[in-house]
Every structure is written in C-alpha cells, then in structure tokens.
Amino acid sequence: MKYTFDIVGVSPLLQFFNHQQQNEQKPPHQGVEYLGMYTCTLDTFLESVESVPAKWDWNLDQVVDTVIQFWLNNSDSISYWKVRLSNAGKDNLLVARLADINALQAEFESLLDKKW
C-alpha cells in the first residue's frame, strides 16, 4: 500500500475539532486522516501518526517512512508552514493529511461528483 502525507494548512483549534467531530458522524473515507499539531517538527509529525496505522490496518514502518520522506523533500514548504503557524498564534493548529493513496483519490472523486 502507498501512503501520502501533506501539510494542508493552519486552523483554529475549535474549527479543527468541529471538523473532526463532523467527520466522525459521516461515513468515513476509509484511509484518510487529518491530524492537528501545535508545533511543526519531525518528532511531532511522527508522534501524530503513531495511532493511525492501527485504525486502518496500515503498515507503521511505511507510514513513518512516508512522513520522513515528506520532511526530507519539502524543506521550503515546512519552513513556510512553521512561519504561518507561528504567526497564527497559540490557539491554532498545523493540519496535516495522512492517507492511503487510493482512499485519497476516492475522496477527491467524491468531491467532484458532489452536487453543489
């Protein structure tokens, strides 16, 4: 299985909490997780993904490798998000998405099929 990890933005804590609660009530897009962190460090990213593989029966070593590869290959993006998080203030979180590639594709396709 292939995984993807991306930083998707900075969010107020309560807004992120509400988003997570709404996602709990919907049929899940199995294999897509949004994670909120107060700091932008590799250690924080790795800690945030530790519980996810058990939930979806993912390979923890592959998930960790995906996060490490993101960290090594995206230094400009990481620097950008560190500044954005710092400027946003203490009541905000850095939001990252960890997903099985196929599940993420299905989520995007469902958004395209949605009748707005």
N, C-alpha and C positions, 0 to 999 in steps of 0.2 A: 504494500500500500504506500502511496506517496502522500506527503503532507505539505502544507504551505503555512507560513507564519508571516504576518504583516502587522505593522502598526497602522491603525486606521484613524486615529485622532485623539483629541483630548476632550473629555466630557465632565460636566459637573457630576459629583458623586451621586446625588439623588436622581438625576436623569439616567445615569447608567444603571442604578439599582432598579428604577422603574422599567427600563428596557429589559433587564434580566427577568423581572417578575412577569412581564407580558409574554416573554418567550417561553417561560415555564408553563403558561396556560395554553399555548398554541401547540399543534402537532409539531414535534421537533424536526428540524432539518438535521437528521442524524449525521453527526460528524462535523459540525461547525460549532465552535465555541468562541465566545467573546470574553476576554479577560481584562480586568481593570487593575492597574498598578499605580502606586503613589510615586514610584521612582523609575527611572529609565536606566537600569543596569542589567548586565547579562545575568547576574545572580537572581535578580528579581524576576526576569523572564523565565528562567529555569524553574524557580520555585512555583511560579504561577501555573506551569504546565504539568507539574508532577501528578496531580489528581485526575487530569483529563483522560489519559490513556485507559485507566481502569473503567471509566464511564462508558467508553466507546469500544473497548477491547482493542486498543491500539498498541503498537509496539513502542514502549517507552524509549528505547535506545534510538529509534528512528525519529521520534518526536523531538528528543533532546538534540539530535544531530541537525534537524531542520532549524531549530531555534539558533543553534551555534552558527550554522552556515549563514542565516539571516544576519546575525550580529557581525560576522566577519566580512560579509559582502555589501553591507549597506551603511557604512560609517557616516556618510553625508546625511542620509535620512535619519539616522539615530541622533546625530548632533542637532538636526532641525527639531526633532520632537522633544529632545531634552530642553531646548530653549523654550519651545511652546508650552511645555508642562510647567516649567519654572515661572514663566510669565503669567500663566493662568491662575496661579495661587494654590493655596493648600487644600481647598475644597474640591479639587479636580483630580481626575484620574487619567492616566495614559491608557488608551484602549487598544488592545491587540486582538487579532483574529487568528486562531489556530484551526486548521480544517484539513480533512481528508479532501484531496483534490476533486474527486468525483462528487462528493457531497456539496462542495462549494460551487461546482458547476451547476448542479441541480438547483441550488438556492438561487443563483443568478438567473437561470432559465425560468424558474417560477416567478421571479420578479418581472421578467419580460412578458410572461403570459397573463399577468395580473391586469384586470380591467380597472383602470384608474378612472 
